[in-house]
């Protein structure tokens, strides 16, 4: 069984599309997502939806936790910290 482990997309759907193509090309049977679908990129909703639709296993990363008010974002660099309110509005 081939398992693709994906993480740290940070709301970048273009990158996630490329990752998805590689996962399909390599013939992975399952996708495990290990955090940070959201972040400082422009596409938090499509990235979150992709994880919900495609990943057999998914865990929240520190960016999801911060967007949900469950973790502090003070250690994030400024662009990532500034994206938190927008990600919180867009998470499904």
HTML snippet that shows the backbone in 3Dmol.js (N, CA, C, O; Angstrom):
<script src="https://3Dmol.org/build/3Dmol-min.js"></script>
<div id="view" style="width:600px;height:400px;position:relative"></div>
<script>
const pdb = `
ATOM      1  N   UNK A   1       0.844  -1.187   0.000  1.00  0.00           N
ATOM      2  CA  UNK A   1       0.000   0.000   0.000  1.00  0.00           C
ATOM      3  C   UNK A   1       0.884   1.243   0.000  1.00  0.00           C
ATOM      4  O   UNK A   1       1.801   1.360   0.812  1.00  0.00           O
ATOM      5  N   UNK A   2       0.604   2.165  -0.912  1.00  0.00           N
ATOM      6  CA  UNK A   2       1.336   3.429  -0.978  1.00  0.00           C
ATOM      7  C   UNK A   2       0.516   4.525  -0.312  1.00  0.00           C
ATOM      8  O   UNK A   2      -0.651   4.731  -0.644  1.00  0.00           O
ATOM      9  N   UNK A   3       1.139   5.225   0.629  1.00  0.00           N
ATOM     10  CA  UNK A   3       0.490   6.336   1.325  1.00  0.00           C
ATOM     11  C   UNK A   3       1.248   7.616   1.003  1.00  0.00           C
ATOM     12  O   UNK A   3       2.461   7.696   1.194  1.00  0.00           O
ATOM     13  N   UNK A   4       0.527   8.606   0.516  1.00  0.00           N
ATOM     14  CA  UNK A   4       1.113   9.931   0.287  1.00  0.00           C
ATOM     15  C   UNK A   4       0.909  10.757   1.544  1.00  0.00           C
ATOM     16  O   UNK A   4      -0.206  10.860   2.055  1.00  0.00           O
ATOM     17  N   UNK A   5       1.977  11.339   2.035  1.00  0.00           N
ATOM     18  CA  UNK A   5       1.901  12.210   3.204  1.00  0.00           C
ATOM     19  C   UNK A   5       2.083  13.641   2.711  1.00  0.00           C
ATOM     20  O   UNK A   5       3.109  13.986   2.125  1.00  0.00           O
ATOM     21  N   UNK A   6       1.071  14.464   2.959  1.00  0.00           N
ATOM     22  CA  UNK A   6       1.036  15.830   2.453  1.00  0.00           C
ATOM     23  C   UNK A   6       0.889  16.778   3.644  1.00  0.00           C
ATOM     24  O   UNK A   6       0.171  16.491   4.601  1.00  0.00           O
ATOM     25  N   UNK A   7       1.581  17.908   3.562  1.00  0.00           N
ATOM     26  CA  UNK A   7       1.455  18.915   4.619  1.00  0.00           C
ATOM     27  C   UNK A   7       1.890  20.281   4.097  1.00  0.00           C
ATOM     28  O   UNK A   7       2.435  20.406   3.000  1.00  0.00           O
ATOM     29  N   UNK A   8       1.638  21.279   4.899  1.00  0.00           N
ATOM     30  CA  UNK A   8       2.168  22.635   4.707  1.00  0.00           C
ATOM     31  C   UNK A   8       1.829  23.247   3.354  1.00  0.00           C
ATOM     32  O   UNK A   8       2.698  23.792   2.674  1.00  0.00           O
ATOM     33  N   UNK A   9       0.572  23.155   2.974  1.00  0.00           N
ATOM     34  CA  UNK A   9       0.105  23.763   1.732  1.00  0.00           C
ATOM     35  C   UNK A   9      -0.101  25.270   1.918  1.00  0.00           C
ATOM     36  O   UNK A   9       0.122  26.042   0.985  1.00  0.00           O
ATOM     37  N   UNK A  10      -0.515  25.682   3.082  1.00  0.00           N
ATOM     38  CA  UNK A  10      -0.662  27.095   3.442  1.00  0.00           C
ATOM     39  C   UNK A  10      -1.487  27.886   2.432  1.00  0.00           C
ATOM     40  O   UNK A  10      -1.085  28.964   1.993  1.00  0.00           O
ATOM     41  N   UNK A  11      -2.649  27.336   2.069  1.00  0.00           N
ATOM     42  CA  UNK A  11      -3.631  28.027   1.208  1.00  0.00           C
ATOM     43  C   UNK A  11      -3.135  28.281  -0.211  1.00  0.00           C
ATOM     44  O   UNK A  11      -3.575  29.233  -0.856  1.00  0.00           O
ATOM     45  N   UNK A  12      -2.232  27.448  -0.701  1.00  0.00           N
ATOM     46  CA  UNK A  12      -1.683  27.606  -2.046  1.00  0.00           C
ATOM     47  C   UNK A  12      -2.252  26.497  -2.939  1.00  0.00           C
ATOM     48  O   UNK A  12      -1.672  25.414  -3.030  1.00  0.00           O
ATOM     49  N   UNK A  13      -3.378  26.765  -3.591  1.00  0.00           N
ATOM     50  CA  UNK A  13      -4.050  25.750  -4.394  1.00  0.00           C
ATOM     51  C   UNK A  13      -3.230  25.353  -5.608  1.00  0.00           C
ATOM     52  O   UNK A  13      -3.287  24.197  -6.025  1.00  0.00           O
ATOM     53  N   UNK A  14      -2.470  26.271  -6.189  1.00  0.00           N
ATOM     54  CA  UNK A  14      -1.614  25.903  -7.320  1.00  0.00           C
ATOM     55  C   UNK A  14      -0.611  24.824  -6.909  1.00  0.00           C
ATOM     56  O   UNK A  14      -0.403  23.853  -7.636  1.00  0.00           O
ATOM     57  N   UNK A  15      -0.001  25.000  -5.753  1.00  0.00           N
ATOM     58  CA  UNK A  15       0.939  24.001  -5.252  1.00  0.00           C
ATOM     59  C   UNK A  15       0.222  22.692  -4.940  1.00  0.00           C
ATOM     60  O   UNK A  15       0.736  21.612  -5.232  1.00  0.00           O
ATOM     61  N   UNK A  16      -0.950  22.792  -4.354  1.00  0.00           N
ATOM     62  CA  UNK A  16      -1.697  21.586  -4.014  1.00  0.00           C
ATOM     63  C   UNK A  16      -2.120  20.818  -5.268  1.00  0.00           C
ATOM     64  O   UNK A  16      -2.117  19.588  -5.261  1.00  0.00           O
ATOM     65  N   UNK A  17      -2.482  21.517  -6.334  1.00  0.00           N
ATOM     66  CA  UNK A  17      -2.791  20.849  -7.603  1.00  0.00           C
ATOM     67  C   UNK A  17      -1.580  20.071  -8.113  1.00  0.00           C
ATOM     68  O   UNK A  17      -1.724  18.953  -8.609  1.00  0.00           O
ATOM     69  N   UNK A  18      -0.393  20.653  -7.994  1.00  0.00           N
ATOM     70  CA  UNK A  18       0.828  19.964  -8.421  1.00  0.00           C
ATOM     71  C   UNK A  18       1.101  18.740  -7.551  1.00  0.00           C
ATOM     72  O   UNK A  18       1.500  17.690  -8.055  1.00  0.00           O
ATOM     73  N   UNK A  19       0.886  18.879  -6.262  1.00  0.00           N
ATOM     74  CA  UNK A  19       1.064  17.743  -5.348  1.00  0.00           C
ATOM     75  C   UNK A  19       0.068  16.638  -5.690  1.00  0.00           C
ATOM     76  O   UNK A  19       0.424  15.460  -5.728  1.00  0.00           O
ATOM     77  N   UNK A  20      -1.168  17.025  -5.934  1.00  0.00           N
ATOM     78  CA  UNK A  20      -2.196  16.035  -6.271  1.00  0.00           C
ATOM     79  C   UNK A  20      -1.828  15.276  -7.550  1.00  0.00           C
ATOM     80  O   UNK A  20      -1.998  14.059  -7.620  1.00  0.00           O
ATOM     81  N   UNK A  21      -1.330  15.986  -8.551  1.00  0.00           N
ATOM     82  CA  UNK A  21      -0.909  15.323  -9.791  1.00  0.00           C
ATOM     83  C   UNK A  21       0.208  14.320  -9.520  1.00  0.00           C
ATOM     84  O   UNK A  21       0.210  13.229 -10.090  1.00  0.00           O
ATOM     85  N   UNK A  22       1.147  14.677  -8.664  1.00  0.00           N
ATOM     86  CA  UNK A  22       2.239  13.765  -8.325  1.00  0.00           C
ATOM     87  C   UNK A  22       1.730  12.549  -7.564  1.00  0.00           C
ATOM     88  O   UNK A  22       2.176  11.428  -7.809  1.00  0.00           O
ATOM     89  N   UNK A  23       0.799  12.767  -6.643  1.00  0.00           N
ATOM     90  CA  UNK A  23       0.209  11.662  -5.878  1.00  0.00           C
ATOM     91  C   UNK A  23      -0.472  10.681  -6.827  1.00  0.00           C
ATOM     92  O   UNK A  23      -0.314   9.468  -6.692  1.00  0.00           O
ATOM     93  N   UNK A  24      -1.224  11.205  -7.780  1.00  0.00           N
ATOM     94  CA  UNK A  24      -1.893  10.328  -8.748  1.00  0.00           C
ATOM     95  C   UNK A  24      -0.881   9.619  -9.640  1.00  0.00           C
ATOM     96  O   UNK A  24      -1.019   8.423  -9.898  1.00  0.00           O
ATOM     97  N   UNK A  25       0.127  10.332 -10.112  1.00  0.00           N
ATOM     98  CA  UNK A  25       1.139   9.745 -10.986  1.00  0.00           C
ATOM     99  C   UNK A  25       1.891   8.618 -10.286  1.00  0.00           C
ATOM    100  O   UNK A  25       2.237   7.616 -10.911  1.00  0.00           O
ATOM    101  N   UNK A  26       2.139   8.781  -9.005  1.00  0.00           N
ATOM    102  CA  UNK A  26       2.868   7.771  -8.239  1.00  0.00           C
ATOM    103  C   UNK A  26       1.977   6.624  -7.770  1.00  0.00           C
ATOM    104  O   UNK A  26       2.470   5.622  -7.251  1.00  0.00           O
ATOM    105  N   UNK A  27       0.674   6.771  -7.951  1.00  0.00           N
ATOM    106  CA  UNK A  27      -0.244   5.690  -7.619  1.00  0.00           C
ATOM    107  C   UNK A  27      -0.478   5.470  -6.139  1.00  0.00           C
ATOM    108  O   UNK A  27      -0.609   4.329  -5.695  1.00  0.00           O
ATOM    109  N   UNK A  28      -0.530   6.540  -5.373  1.00  0.00           N
ATOM    110  CA  UNK A  28      -0.795   6.396  -3.935  1.00  0.00           C
ATOM    111  C   UNK A  28      -2.209   5.875  -3.710  1.00  0.00           C
ATOM    112  O   UNK A  28      -3.154   6.278  -4.387  1.00  0.00           O
ATOM    113  N   UNK A  29      -2.329   4.978  -2.751  1.00  0.00           N
ATOM    114  CA  UNK A  29      -3.632   4.407  -2.401  1.00  0.00           C
ATOM    115  C   UNK A  29      -4.393   5.286  -1.426  1.00  0.00           C
ATOM    116  O   UNK A  29      -5.624   5.294  -1.426  1.00  0.00           O
ATOM    117  N   UNK A  30      -3.681   6.016  -0.607  1.00  0.00           N
ATOM    118  CA  UNK A  30      -4.287   6.870   0.418  1.00  0.00           C
ATOM    119  C   UNK A  30      -3.465   8.138   0.564  1.00  0.00           C
ATOM    120  O   UNK A  30      -2.275   8.177   0.254  1.00  0.00           O
ATOM    121  N   UNK A  31      -4.143   9.179   1.049  1.00  0.00           N
ATOM    122  CA  UNK A  31      -3.475  10.439   1.360  1.00  0.00           C
ATOM    123  C   UNK A  31      -3.669  10.715   2.846  1.00  0.00           C
ATOM    124  O   UNK A  31      -4.787  10.686   3.359  1.00  0.00           O
ATOM    125  N   UNK A  32      -2.568  10.980   3.516  1.00  0.00           N
ATOM    126  CA  UNK A  32      -2.608  11.415   4.906  1.00  0.00           C
ATOM    127  C   UNK A  32      -2.162  12.879   4.903  1.00  0.00           C
ATOM    128  O   UNK A  32      -1.075  13.199   4.420  1.00  0.00           O
ATOM    129  N   UNK A  33      -2.987  13.748   5.432  1.00  0.00           N
ATOM    130  CA  UNK A  33      -2.644  15.168   5.511  1.00  0.00           C
ATOM    131  C   UNK A  33      -2.267  15.480   6.943  1.00  0.00           C
ATOM    132  O   UNK A  33      -3.035  15.216   7.868  1.00  0.00           O
ATOM    133  N   UNK A  34      -1.080  16.046   7.126  1.00  0.00           N
ATOM    134  CA  UNK A  34      -0.574  16.230   8.485  1.00  0.00           C
ATOM    135  C   UNK A  34      -0.396  17.696   8.877  1.00  0.00           C
ATOM    136  O   UNK A  34       0.519  18.045   9.623  1.00  0.00           O
ATOM    137  N   UNK A  35      -1.280  18.540   8.364  1.00  0.00           N
ATOM    138  CA  UNK A  35      -1.387  19.887   8.896  1.00  0.00           C
ATOM    139  C   UNK A  35      -1.007  21.027   7.976  1.00  0.00           C
ATOM    140  O   UNK A  35      -0.203  20.891   7.054  1.00  0.00           O
ATOM    141  N   UNK A  36      -1.617  22.145   8.269  1.00  0.00           N
ATOM    142  CA  UNK A  36      -1.399  23.437   7.623  1.00  0.00           C
ATOM    143  C   UNK A  36      -1.910  23.500   6.186  1.00  0.00           C
ATOM    144  O   UNK A  36      -1.163  23.810   5.258  1.00  0.00           O
ATOM    145  N   UNK A  37      -3.184  23.202   6.024  1.00  0.00           N
ATOM    146  CA  UNK A  37      -3.868  23.446   4.747  1.00  0.00           C
ATOM    147  C   UNK A  37      -4.051  24.945   4.569  1.00  0.00           C
ATOM    148  O   UNK A  37      -3.944  25.455   3.453  1.00  0.00           O
ATOM    149  N   UNK A  38      -4.323  25.652   5.652  1.00  0.00           N
ATOM    150  CA  UNK A  38      -4.491  27.105   5.594  1.00  0.00           C
ATOM    151  C   UNK A  38      -3.183  27.781   5.974  1.00  0.00           C
ATOM    152  O   UNK A  38      -2.257  27.153   6.487  1.00  0.00           O
ATOM    153  N   UNK A  39      -3.138  29.066   5.710  1.00  0.00           N
ATOM    154  CA  UNK A  39      -1.941  29.832   6.026  1.00  0.00           C
ATOM    155  C   UNK A  39      -1.974  31.150   5.298  1.00  0.00           C
ATOM    156  O   UNK A  39      -2.989  31.848   5.321  1.00  0.00           O
ATOM    157  N   UNK A  40      -0.896  31.500   4.658  1.00  0.00           N
ATOM    158  CA  UNK A  40      -0.726  32.841   4.110  1.00  0.00           C
ATOM    159  C   UNK A  40      -0.988  32.934   2.611  1.00  0.00           C
ATOM    160  O   UNK A  40      -0.794  34.005   2.035  1.00  0.00           O
ATOM    161  N   UNK A  41      -1.416  31.871   1.964  1.00  0.00           N
ATOM    162  CA  UNK A  41      -1.736  31.911   0.540  1.00  0.00           C
ATOM    163  C   UNK A  41      -3.158  32.393   0.294  1.00  0.00           C
ATOM    164  O   UNK A  41      -3.889  32.680   1.242  1.00  0.00           O
ATOM    165  N   UNK A  42      -3.560  32.485  -0.986  1.00  0.00           N
ATOM    166  CA  UNK A  42      -4.847  33.095  -1.334  1.00  0.00           C
ATOM    167  C   UNK A  42      -6.054  32.163  -1.329  1.00  0.00           C
ATOM    168  O   UNK A  42      -7.174  32.629  -1.536  1.00  0.00           O
ATOM    169  N   UNK A  43      -5.865  30.853  -1.099  1.00  0.00           N
ATOM    170  CA  UNK A  43      -6.959  29.898  -1.322  1.00  0.00           C
ATOM    171  C   UNK A  43      -7.273  28.995  -0.130  1.00  0.00           C
ATOM    172  O   UNK A  43      -7.206  27.773  -0.268  1.00  0.00           O
ATOM    173  N   UNK A  44      -7.613  29.549   1.029  1.00  0.00           N
ATOM    174  CA  UNK A  44      -7.873  28.665   2.171  1.00  0.00           C
ATOM    175  C   UNK A  44      -9.065  27.732   1.961  1.00  0.00           C
ATOM    176  O   UNK A  44      -8.994  26.563   2.340  1.00  0.00           O
ATOM    177  N   UNK A  45     -10.158  28.217   1.367  1.00  0.00           N
ATOM    178  CA  UNK A  45     -11.334  27.353   1.195  1.00  0.00           C
ATOM    179  C   UNK A  45     -11.073  26.181   0.266  1.00  0.00           C
ATOM    180  O   UNK A  45     -11.352  25.045   0.650  1.00  0.00           O
ATOM    181  N   UNK A  46     -10.550  26.396  -0.941  1.00  0.00           N
ATOM    182  CA  UNK A  46     -10.308  25.247  -1.816  1.00  0.00           C
ATOM    183  C   UNK A  46      -9.308  24.252  -1.219  1.00  0.00           C
ATOM    184  O   UNK A  46      -9.456  23.043  -1.399  1.00  0.00           O
ATOM    185  N   UNK A  47      -8.308  24.745  -0.521  1.00  0.00           N
ATOM    186  CA  UNK A  47      -7.335  23.835   0.086  1.00  0.00           C
ATOM    187  C   UNK A  47      -7.967  23.013   1.207  1.00  0.00           C
ATOM    188  O   UNK A  47      -7.720  21.813   1.324  1.00  0.00           O
ATOM    189  N   UNK A  48      -8.776  23.663   2.018  1.00  0.00           N
ATOM    190  CA  UNK A  48      -9.472  22.941   3.085  1.00  0.00           C
ATOM    191  C   UNK A  48     -10.422  21.910   2.501  1.00  0.00           C
ATOM    192  O   UNK A  48     -10.488  20.781   2.987  1.00  0.00           O
ATOM    193  N   UNK A  49     -11.151  22.282   1.473  1.00  0.00           N
ATOM    194  CA  UNK A  49     -12.083  21.357   0.826  1.00  0.00           C
ATOM    195  C   UNK A  49     -11.333  20.162   0.239  1.00  0.00           C
ATOM    196  O   UNK A  49     -11.797  19.028   0.362  1.00  0.00           O
ATOM    197  N   UNK A  50     -10.198  20.392  -0.390  1.00  0.00           N
ATOM    198  CA  UNK A  50      -9.399  19.311  -0.963  1.00  0.00           C
ATOM    199  C   UNK A  50      -9.019  18.310   0.127  1.00  0.00           C
ATOM    200  O   UNK A  50      -9.161  17.101  -0.055  1.00  0.00           O
ATOM    201  N   UNK A  51      -8.543  18.813   1.242  1.00  0.00           N
ATOM    202  CA  UNK A  51      -8.163  17.924   2.346  1.00  0.00           C
ATOM    203  C   UNK A  51      -9.376  17.125   2.814  1.00  0.00           C
ATOM    204  O   UNK A  51      -9.280  15.917   3.032  1.00  0.00           O
ATOM    205  N   UNK A  52     -10.498  17.786   2.966  1.00  0.00           N
ATOM    206  CA  UNK A  52     -11.709  17.095   3.424  1.00  0.00           C
ATOM    207  C   UNK A  52     -12.156  16.027   2.427  1.00  0.00           C
ATOM    208  O   UNK A  52     -12.633  14.965   2.827  1.00  0.00           O
ATOM    209  N   UNK A  53     -12.006  16.302   1.146  1.00  0.00           N
ATOM    210  CA  UNK A  53     -12.460  15.378   0.113  1.00  0.00           C
ATOM    211  C   UNK A  53     -11.471  14.255  -0.184  1.00  0.00           C
ATOM    212  O   UNK A  53     -11.884  13.138  -0.495  1.00  0.00           O
ATOM    213  N   UNK A  54     -10.178  14.532  -0.092  1.00  0.00           N
ATOM    214  CA  UNK A  54      -9.167  13.589  -0.591  1.00  0.00           C
ATOM    215  C   UNK A  54      -8.409  12.828   0.483  1.00  0.00           C
ATOM    216  O   UNK A  54      -7.963  11.706   0.244  1.00  0.00           O
ATOM    217  N   UNK A  55      -8.254  13.415   1.658  1.00  0.00           N
ATOM    218  CA  UNK A  55      -7.406  12.781   2.677  1.00  0.00           C
ATOM    219  C   UNK A  55      -8.183  11.746   3.478  1.00  0.00           C
ATOM    220  O   UNK A  55      -9.276  12.010   3.979  1.00  0.00           O
ATOM    221  N   UNK A  56      -7.600  10.580   3.583  1.00  0.00           N
ATOM    222  CA  UNK A  56      -8.188   9.535   4.428  1.00  0.00           C
ATOM    223  C   UNK A  56      -7.976   9.867   5.902  1.00  0.00           C
ATOM    224  O   UNK A  56      -8.826   9.586   6.746  1.00  0.00           O
ATOM    225  N   UNK A  57      -6.835  10.464   6.189  1.00  0.00           N
ATOM    226  CA  UNK A  57      -6.489  10.890   7.538  1.00  0.00           C
ATOM    227  C   UNK A  57      -6.056  12.345   7.448  1.00  0.00           C
ATOM    228  O   UNK A  57      -5.305  12.716   6.545  1.00  0.00           O
ATOM    229  N   UNK A  58      -6.520  13.165   8.370  1.00  0.00           N
ATOM    230  CA  UNK A  58      -6.103  14.572   8.404  1.00  0.00           C
ATOM    231  C   UNK A  58      -6.012  15.040   9.846  1.00  0.00           C
ATOM    232  O   UNK A  58      -6.876  14.748  10.673  1.00  0.00           O
ATOM    233  N   UNK A  59      -4.958  15.766  10.121  1.00  0.00           N
ATOM    234  CA  UNK A  59      -4.801  16.378  11.439  1.00  0.00           C
ATOM    235  C   UNK A  59      -4.590  17.876  11.247  1.00  0.00           C
ATOM    236  O   UNK A  59      -4.095  18.319  10.211  1.00  0.00           O
ATOM    237  N   UNK A  60      -4.964  18.629  12.240  1.00  0.00           N
ATOM    238  CA  UNK A  60      -4.798  20.081  12.188  1.00  0.00           C
ATOM    239  C   UNK A  60      -3.349  20.438  12.469  1.00  0.00           C
ATOM    240  O   UNK A  60      -2.690  19.827  13.310  1.00  0.00           O
ATOM    241  N   UNK A  61      -2.875  21.431  11.754  1.00  0.00           N
ATOM    242  CA  UNK A  61      -1.555  21.983  12.019  1.00  0.00           C
ATOM    243  C   UNK A  61      -1.666  23.221  12.892  1.00  0.00           C
ATOM    244  O   UNK A  61      -2.758  23.589  13.325  1.00  0.00           O
ATOM    245  N   UNK A  62      -0.555  23.848  13.144  1.00  0.00           N
ATOM    246  CA  UNK A  62      -0.574  25.035  14.004  1.00  0.00           C
ATOM    247  C   UNK A  62      -1.333  26.192  13.356  1.00  0.00           C
ATOM    248  O   UNK A  62      -1.877  27.031  14.075  1.00  0.00           O
ATOM    249  N   UNK A  63      -1.390  26.266  12.033  1.00  0.00           N
ATOM    250  CA  UNK A  63      -2.141  27.343  11.383  1.00  0.00           C
ATOM    251  C   UNK A  63      -3.647  27.111  11.516  1.00  0.00           C
ATOM    252  O   UNK A  63      -4.400  28.063  11.724  1.00  0.00           O
ATOM    253  N   UNK A  64      -4.091  25.866  11.400  1.00  0.00           N
ATOM    254  CA  UNK A  64      -5.511  25.590  11.655  1.00  0.00           C
ATOM    255  C   UNK A  64      -5.860  25.882  13.112  1.00  0.00           C
ATOM    256  O   UNK A  64      -6.902  26.468  13.402  1.00  0.00           O
ATOM    257  N   UNK A  65      -4.994  25.475  14.012  1.00  0.00           N
ATOM    258  CA  UNK A  65      -5.247  25.711  15.435  1.00  0.00           C
ATOM    259  C   UNK A  65      -5.326  27.206  15.727  1.00  0.00           C
ATOM    260  O   UNK A  65      -6.211  27.642  16.463  1.00  0.00           O
ATOM    261  N   UNK A  66      -4.427  27.986  15.170  1.00  0.00           N
ATOM    262  CA  UNK A  66      -4.453  29.437  15.397  1.00  0.00           C
ATOM    263  C   UNK A  66      -5.692  30.065  14.767  1.00  0.00           C
ATOM    264  O   UNK A  66      -6.303  30.958  15.355  1.00  0.00           O
ATOM    265  N   UNK A  67      -6.066  29.604  13.573  1.00  0.00           N
ATOM    266  CA  UNK A  67      -7.260  30.141  12.904  1.00  0.00           C
ATOM    267  C   UNK A  67      -8.523  29.836  13.689  1.00  0.00           C
ATOM    268  O   UNK A  67      -9.480  30.610  13.662  1.00  0.00           O
ATOM    269  N   UNK A  68      -8.524  28.718  14.381  1.00  0.00           N
ATOM    270  CA  UNK A  68      -9.683  28.331  15.181  1.00  0.00           C
ATOM    271  C   UNK A  68      -9.644  28.871  16.601  1.00  0.00           C
ATOM    272  O   UNK A  68     -10.519  28.557  17.408  1.00  0.00           O
ATOM    273  N   UNK A  69      -8.646  29.675  16.910  1.00  0.00           N
ATOM    274  CA  UNK A  69      -8.537  30.247  18.253  1.00  0.00           C
ATOM    275  C   UNK A  69      -8.031  29.267  19.294  1.00  0.00           C
ATOM    276  O   UNK A  69      -8.176  29.503  20.493  1.00  0.00           O
ATOM    277  N   UNK A  70      -7.437  28.165  18.846  1.00  0.00           N
ATOM    278  CA  UNK A  70      -6.981  27.137  19.780  1.00  0.00           C
ATOM    279  C   UNK A  70      -5.486  27.209  20.073  1.00  0.00           C
ATOM    280  O   UNK A  70      -4.977  26.472  20.917  1.00  0.00           O
ATOM    281  N   UNK A  71      -4.784  28.103  19.370  1.00  0.00           N
ATOM    282  CA  UNK A  71      -3.340  28.244  19.587  1.00  0.00           C
ATOM    283  C   UNK A  71      -2.949  29.690  19.331  1.00  0.00           C
ATOM    284  O   UNK A  71      -3.643  30.423  18.626  1.00  0.00           O
ATOM    285  N   UNK A  72      -1.856  30.074  19.902  1.00  0.00           N
ATOM    286  CA  UNK A  72      -1.329  31.426  19.760  1.00  0.00           C
ATOM    287  C   UNK A  72      -0.519  31.533  18.475  1.00  0.00           C
ATOM    288  O   UNK A  72       0.223  30.611  18.134  1.00  0.00           O
ATOM    289  N   UNK A  73      -0.650  32.628  17.769  1.00  0.00           N
ATOM    290  CA  UNK A  73       0.101  32.834  16.530  1.00  0.00           C
ATOM    291  C   UNK A  73       1.272  33.796  16.717  1.00  0.00           C
ATOM    292  O   UNK A  73       1.865  34.235  15.732  1.00  0.00           O
ATOM    293  N   UNK A  74       1.612  34.127  17.943  1.00  0.00           N
ATOM    294  CA  UNK A  74       2.673  35.103  18.202  1.00  0.00           C
ATOM    295  C   UNK A  74       4.023  34.666  17.639  1.00  0.00           C
ATOM    296  O   UNK A  74       4.843  35.515  17.290  1.00  0.00           O
ATOM    297  N   UNK A  75       4.269  33.363  17.543  1.00  0.00           N
ATOM    298  CA  UNK A  75       5.559  32.909  17.026  1.00  0.00           C
ATOM    299  C   UNK A  75       5.593  32.883  15.488  1.00  0.00           C
ATOM    300  O   UNK A  75       6.656  32.663  14.907  1.00  0.00           O
ATOM    301  N   UNK A  76       4.465  33.101  14.831  1.00  0.00           N
ATOM    302  CA  UNK A  76       4.412  33.132  13.362  1.00  0.00           C
ATOM    303  C   UNK A  76       5.093  34.395  12.865  1.00  0.00           C
ATOM    304  O   UNK A  76       5.092  35.422  13.544  1.00  0.00           O
ATOM    305  N   UNK A  77       5.669  34.312  11.686  1.00  0.00           N
ATOM    306  CA  UNK A  77       6.214  35.547  11.122  1.00  0.00           C
ATOM    307  C   UNK A  77       5.049  36.443  10.705  1.00  0.00           C
ATOM    308  O   UNK A  77       3.918  35.966  10.612  1.00  0.00           O
ATOM    309  N   UNK A  78       5.292  37.701  10.459  1.00  0.00           N
ATOM    310  CA  UNK A  78       4.229  38.705  10.362  1.00  0.00           C
ATOM    311  C   UNK A  78       3.185  38.393   9.289  1.00  0.00           C
ATOM    312  O   UNK A  78       1.993  38.561   9.548  1.00  0.00           O
ATOM    313  N   UNK A  79       3.579  37.950   8.106  1.00  0.00           N
ATOM    314  CA  UNK A  79       2.601  37.674   7.043  1.00  0.00           C
ATOM    315  C   UNK A  79       1.680  36.530   7.454  1.00  0.00           C
ATOM    316  O   UNK A  79       0.472  36.598   7.229  1.00  0.00           O
ATOM    317  N   UNK A  80       2.233  35.492   8.047  1.00  0.00           N
ATOM    318  CA  UNK A  80       1.418  34.363   8.495  1.00  0.00           C
ATOM    319  C   UNK A  80       0.472  34.789   9.620  1.00  0.00           C
ATOM    320  O   UNK A  80      -0.691  34.386   9.650  1.00  0.00           O
ATOM    321  N   UNK A  81       0.976  35.599  10.531  1.00  0.00           N
ATOM    322  CA  UNK A  81       0.148  36.071  11.648  1.00  0.00           C
ATOM    323  C   UNK A  81      -0.999  36.945  11.131  1.00  0.00           C
ATOM    324  O   UNK A  81      -2.120  36.850  11.631  1.00  0.00           O
ATOM    325  N   UNK A  82      -0.729  37.791  10.140  1.00  0.00           N
ATOM    326  CA  UNK A  82      -1.760  38.664   9.588  1.00  0.00           C
ATOM    327  C   UNK A  82      -2.826  37.893   8.809  1.00  0.00           C
ATOM    328  O   UNK A  82      -3.938  38.393   8.644  1.00  0.00           O
ATOM    329  N   UNK A  83      -2.513  36.688   8.327  1.00  0.00           N
ATOM    330  CA  UNK A  83      -3.469  35.886   7.566  1.00  0.00           C
ATOM    331  C   UNK A  83      -4.476  35.165   8.456  1.00  0.00           C
ATOM    332  O   UNK A  83      -5.512  34.717   7.965  1.00  0.00           O
ATOM    333  N   UNK A  84      -4.201  35.045   9.729  1.00  0.00           N
ATOM    334  CA  UNK A  84      -5.047  34.262  10.641  1.00  0.00           C
ATOM    335  C   UNK A  84      -6.509  34.725  10.622  1.00  0.00           C
ATOM    336  O   UNK A  84      -7.390  33.876  10.485  1.00  0.00           O
ATOM    337  N   UNK A  85      -6.812  36.001  10.749  1.00  0.00           N
ATOM    338  CA  UNK A  85      -8.237  36.390  10.738  1.00  0.00           C
ATOM    339  C   UNK A  85      -8.956  35.998   9.442  1.00  0.00           C
ATOM    340  O   UNK A  85     -10.111  35.577   9.486  1.00  0.00           O
ATOM    341  N   UNK A  86      -8.303  36.128   8.315  1.00  0.00           N
ATOM    342  CA  UNK A  86      -8.920  35.741   7.048  1.00  0.00           C
ATOM    343  C   UNK A  86      -9.140  34.245   6.956  1.00  0.00           C
ATOM    344  O   UNK A  86     -10.158  33.798   6.428  1.00  0.00           O
ATOM    345  N   UNK A  87      -8.201  33.468   7.461  1.00  0.00           N
ATOM    346  CA  UNK A  87      -8.378  32.015   7.454  1.00  0.00           C
ATOM    347  C   UNK A  87      -9.509  31.602   8.382  1.00  0.00           C
ATOM    348  O   UNK A  87     -10.256  30.671   8.082  1.00  0.00           O
ATOM    349  N   UNK A  88      -9.632  32.275   9.482  1.00  0.00           N
ATOM    350  CA  UNK A  88     -10.707  31.943  10.434  1.00  0.00           C
ATOM    351  C   UNK A  88     -12.072  32.178   9.804  1.00  0.00           C
ATOM    352  O   UNK A  88     -13.011  31.428  10.068  1.00  0.00           O
ATOM    353  N   UNK A  89     -12.193  33.204   8.980  1.00  0.00           N
ATOM    354  CA  UNK A  89     -13.470  33.475   8.299  1.00  0.00           C
ATOM    355  C   UNK A  89     -13.764  32.452   7.223  1.00  0.00           C
ATOM    356  O   UNK A  89     -14.927  32.217   6.893  1.00  0.00           O
ATOM    357  N   UNK A  90     -12.723  31.835   6.666  1.00  0.00           N
ATOM    358  CA  UNK A  90     -12.918  30.983   5.496  1.00  0.00           C
ATOM    359  C   UNK A  90     -12.949  29.498   5.805  1.00  0.00           C
ATOM    360  O   UNK A  90     -13.338  28.716   4.938  1.00  0.00           O
ATOM    361  N   UNK A  91     -12.563  29.077   6.986  1.00  0.00           N
ATOM    362  CA  UNK A  91     -12.592  27.649   7.265  1.00  0.00           C
ATOM    363  C   UNK A  91     -14.018  27.149   7.283  1.00  0.00           C
ATOM    364  O   UNK A  91     -14.919  27.798   7.814  1.00  0.00           O
ATOM    365  N   UNK A  92     -14.205  25.980   6.692  1.00  0.00           N
ATOM    366  CA  UNK A  92     -15.536  25.376   6.618  1.00  0.00           C
ATOM    367  C   UNK A  92     -15.728  24.387   7.731  1.00  0.00           C
ATOM    368  O   UNK A  92     -16.791  23.774   7.835  1.00  0.00           O
TER     369      UNK A  92
END
`;
const viewer = $3Dmol.createViewer("view");
viewer.addModel(pdb, "pdb");
viewer.setStyle({}, {cartoon: {color: "spectrum"}});
viewer.zoomTo();
viewer.render();
</script>
